[in-house]
Amino acid sequence: MLVIGSHVSFKNDSQLVGSVEEALSYGANAFMFYTGAPQNTIRGTINDSITYNALSLMKENNIDLNHVICHAPYIVNLANDQDLEKYVFAQDFLRKEIDRCQTLGVKYIVLHPGSATKLDRDYAINNIVKALNNILLPEDNIVILLETMAGKGTELGINIEELKYIIDNVKLQDKIGVCLDTCHLNDSGIDISNFNEYLNTFDKNIGINKIGCVHVNDSKNPFNSHKDRHENIGFGTIGFDNLINVIYNPLLERVPKILETPYVNKDFPPYKQEIEMIKNKTFNPNLYEDILNYYQK
């Protein structure tokens, strides 16, 4: 079974219902959302009535709640404790995001592990461990998925070794996992054309069962460039066939695949057309034109 979706919006008025409706308009059976703007910590109140209607709509359209992913804001940095007040605030905010997700019934939260900034990398990684151990509770029905990062600046979680260290040292093992990002993997030096080799190494060190989500993005950047600029499927340096092999890899069959590819002309979401390409397993060289025609007709 293909589990495919994209990033969708979550607006204060329509909340999860709006997210589900947008996902359905793309032909998706999975989706990812932020509970507010990814650049800030402003959040509205969850409306239980809207949530109930959203869950009913998902059931009617065969969207499994386990295939719905929340993404924590980019500004949460659990690695840096130079400013203790900000470090504590980041933990408190992530705790509140966990509570919001549990109110919505959403089990998975993708998290950028953090950036060391001026700190020693090992010290900063231990800050992440300490923060996660402070945040996670035994009664939580949640899994934090650490995203594989491209290695831009002082990002952490850029290889299997760093992710393994964090995961191994989180006390509540059932509440920690990984989100693979194909653009980030490419930019960090992982050859996506040898994806099975990467999965084998991942399985030996961390375990395939820890992969809870895959962000499917092509890359604007050369291999091992440590930059992180997403491209539309088949139009970047990874290529369509390599991404199809990731999406349809039998080891990840039940794992949600989520598109975070760029809007066309910054206005038009590509997800409906990209999902069609993926379902057909056929690259569409006229993707941009088809998207513009669809939204401008």
C-alpha positions in Angstrom: 0.0 0.0 0.0 1.3 3.4 -1.0 1.1 5.9 1.9 1.7 9.3 0.3 0.9 12.9 1.3 2.3 16.3 1.7 2.6 19.3 4.0 -0.8 21.0 4.4 -2.0 24.1 6.3 -3.6 24.2 9.7 -5.6 27.3 10.1 -7.2 28.6 13.3 -10.7 28.6 11.8 -10.8 25.2 10.1 -7.9 23.5 12.0 -7.7 19.8 11.3 -10.7 19.7 9.1 -9.0 22.1 6.8 -5.9 20.0 6.8 -7.8 16.9 5.9 -9.7 18.6 3.1 -6.5 20.0 1.6 -4.9 16.5 1.7 -7.9 15.0 0.0 -7.8 17.6 -2.7 -4.2 16.4 -3.6 -5.3 12.7 -3.7 -3.3 12.0 -0.5 -3.9 9.4 2.2 -1.4 11.0 4.6 -0.4 14.5 5.5 1.9 16.6 7.7 1.1 20.0 9.3 2.3 22.6 11.8 -0.1 23.5 14.6 0.9 27.1 13.9 3.5 29.1 11.9 6.8 27.2 11.9 8.7 30.4 12.5 7.1 31.3 15.8 5.4 29.9 18.9 2.0 31.6 18.6 -0.7 28.9 18.9 -4.5 29.0 19.0 -6.8 26.9 21.1 -7.7 23.4 19.7 -11.4 23.1 19.0 -12.5 19.6 20.0 -15.7 19.8 17.8 -13.6 20.6 14.7 -11.2 17.7 15.7 -14.1 15.3 16.0 -15.4 16.3 12.5 -11.9 15.9 11.1 -11.5 12.4 12.5 -14.9 11.5 11.0 -13.8 12.9 7.6 -10.6 10.9 7.8 -12.4 7.7 8.6 -14.8 8.3 5.7 -11.8 8.7 3.3 -9.6 6.0 4.6 -6.9 8.2 6.1 -5.3 6.4 9.0 -4.5 8.7 12.0 -1.2 6.9 12.2 -0.3 8.5 8.9 -0.8 12.0 10.1 2.4 13.8 11.2 2.9 17.0 13.1 6.1 19.0 12.6 7.6 21.0 15.4 8.6 24.6 14.7 12.1 25.2 13.3 12.9 27.6 16.1 12.9 24.9 18.8 16.6 24.3 19.5 17.2 21.7 22.2 20.9 21.7 21.6 21.9 25.1 22.9 21.8 25.9 26.6 24.0 29.0 26.5 20.9 31.1 27.3 19.3 29.0 29.9 16.0 30.8 29.7 15.7 30.1 26.0 16.7 26.4 26.6 14.0 26.0 29.2 11.5 27.8 26.9 12.2 25.5 24.0 11.5 22.5 26.3 8.3 24.0 27.6 7.1 24.8 24.1 7.8 21.3 22.8 6.0 19.9 25.8 3.0 22.1 24.9 3.2 20.9 21.2 3.1 17.3 22.5 0.0 18.1 24.5 -1.7 19.8 21.5 -0.9 16.7 19.3 -2.4 14.4 21.9 -5.5 16.5 22.0 -5.8 16.1 18.2 -5.0 12.4 18.5 -1.8 12.7 16.5 1.0 10.4 17.5 4.0 11.5 15.6 6.0 14.8 15.8 9.0 15.5 13.5 11.7 17.5 15.2 14.9 19.1 13.9 17.4 17.9 16.5 19.0 21.3 16.9 22.1 23.3 16.2 25.3 23.5 18.3 25.9 27.1 17.4 29.1 28.0 19.4 29.0 24.9 21.6 31.1 21.7 21.3 29.1 19.2 19.2 29.2 16.4 21.8 28.1 18.7 24.5 25.3 20.0 22.4 24.1 16.5 21.5 24.0 15.7 25.2 21.8 18.8 25.7 19.3 17.3 23.2 19.3 14.0 25.2 18.8 15.9 28.5 16.0 18.0 27.1 14.1 15.0 25.6 14.4 13.1 28.9 13.0 16.2 30.6 10.1 16.5 28.2 8.8 13.0 27.5 6.5 11.3 30.0 5.7 7.6 30.5 2.0 8.3 29.9 2.6 10.1 26.5 1.1 8.5 23.5 3.6 10.2 21.2 6.7 9.5 19.2 9.3 12.3 18.6 10.8 11.7 15.1 14.3 13.2 14.8 14.8 14.4 11.3 17.9 13.6 9.4 19.7 16.9 8.6 21.8 18.2 5.7 24.7 19.5 7.8 24.1 23.2 7.2 25.9 25.4 9.7 26.2 23.6 13.0 23.2 21.3 12.6 23.1 18.1 14.6 21.6 14.8 13.6 23.5 14.7 10.3 24.5 11.1 10.3 23.5 7.7 11.7 26.1 8.0 14.5 24.6 11.2 16.0 21.1 10.0 15.7 22.0 6.7 17.3 23.6 8.4 20.2 20.5 10.5 20.9 18.1 7.6 20.5 20.2 5.2 22.7 20.3 7.8 25.5 16.6 8.7 25.6 15.1 6.8 28.5 11.7 6.2 27.0 12.7 4.2 24.0 9.2 3.7 22.6 8.8 7.5 22.3 11.7 8.3 20.0 12.3 7.6 16.3 13.6 9.0 13.0 12.2 10.9 10.0 14.3 10.4 6.9 14.5 13.4 4.5 15.8 12.5 1.0 17.1 16.0 0.3 18.9 16.2 3.6 20.4 12.7 3.1 21.7 13.7 -0.4 23.1 17.0 0.9 24.7 15.3 3.9 26.6 12.8 1.7 24.2 9.8 1.4 23.9 8.4 -2.2 20.2 7.9 -2.7 20.9 5.7 -5.7 22.3 3.2 -3.1 19.4 3.7 -0.7 19.2 0.0 0.3 22.8 0.2 1.4 21.9 3.1 3.7 18.8 1.3 5.0 20.9 -1.7 5.8 23.4 0.4 7.8 20.5 2.2 9.5 18.9 -1.1 10.5 22.2 -2.5 12.0 22.8 0.6 14.0 19.3 2.0 14.9 16.7 -0.4 13.5 14.3 0.1 10.6 11.4 0.0 13.0 12.5 3.4 14.3 11.7 5.1 10.9 8.3 6.7 11.4 8.2 9.1 8.4 10.0 9.9 5.1 10.1 13.4 3.7 10.4 13.0 0.0 12.1 15.9 -1.6 14.5 16.3 -4.6 17.5 18.6 -4.0 18.6 21.7 -5.8 22.1 21.0 -4.5 25.0 18.8 -5.5 25.7 15.7 -3.5 27.3 16.2 -0.1 26.9 20.0 -0.4 25.5 20.5 3.2 23.0 23.1 2.1 19.3 21.9 2.2 17.3 23.4 -0.6 14.4 21.3 -1.7 13.4 20.8 -5.3 10.3 19.3 -7.0 10.3 15.6 -7.6 12.5 14.6 -10.6 13.8 18.1 -11.2 16.8 18.0 -8.9 20.1 16.2 -8.4 18.5 13.1 -6.8 16.2 12.3 -9.7 12.8 10.8 -10.2 13.7 7.1 -10.4 15.8 7.2 -7.3 13.0 8.9 -5.3 10.5 6.3 -6.7 12.8 3.6 -5.3 12.7 5.2 -1.9 8.9 5.7 -2.0 8.2 2.1 -3.0 10.9 0.5 -0.9 9.2 -2.6 0.6 11.0 -2.1 3.9 9.2 1.2 4.3 5.8 0.2 2.9 3.7 1.3 5.9 5.7 4.5 6.6 4.1 7.8 5.5 5.9 9.5 2.6 5.5 13.3 2.9 6.3 15.8 0.1 7.8 19.2 1.2 8.6 20.3 -2.4 8.5 24.0 -3.4 5.4 25.8 -4.6 5.5 26.8 -8.3 6.0 30.5 -8.7 5.7 30.6 -4.9 1.9 30.5 -5.1 0.8 27.1 -6.4 1.2 23.8 -4.5 2.6 21.0 -6.6 1.3 18.2 -4.5 -1.7 17.0 -6.5 0.4 16.7 -9.7 3.5 15.2 -7.9 1.3 12.6 -6.2 -0.2 11.7 -9.6 3.4 11.2 -10.9 4.3 9.1 -8.0 1.2 6.9 -8.3 1.8 6.4 -12.0 5.6 5.9 -11.5 6.1 8.1 -14.5 8.0 11.4 -14.6 6.1 14.4 -16.0 8.6 16.8 -17.6 5.7 19.3 -18.1 4.9 19.3 -14.3 5.3 23.1 -13.9 3.1 23.9 -16.9 0.4 21.4 -15.7 0.4 23.0 -12.3 0.0 26.5 -13.6 -2.7 25.4 -16.0 -4.6 23.6 -13.2 -4.6 26.5 -10.8 -5.0 29.3 -13.3 -7.9 27.8 -15.3 
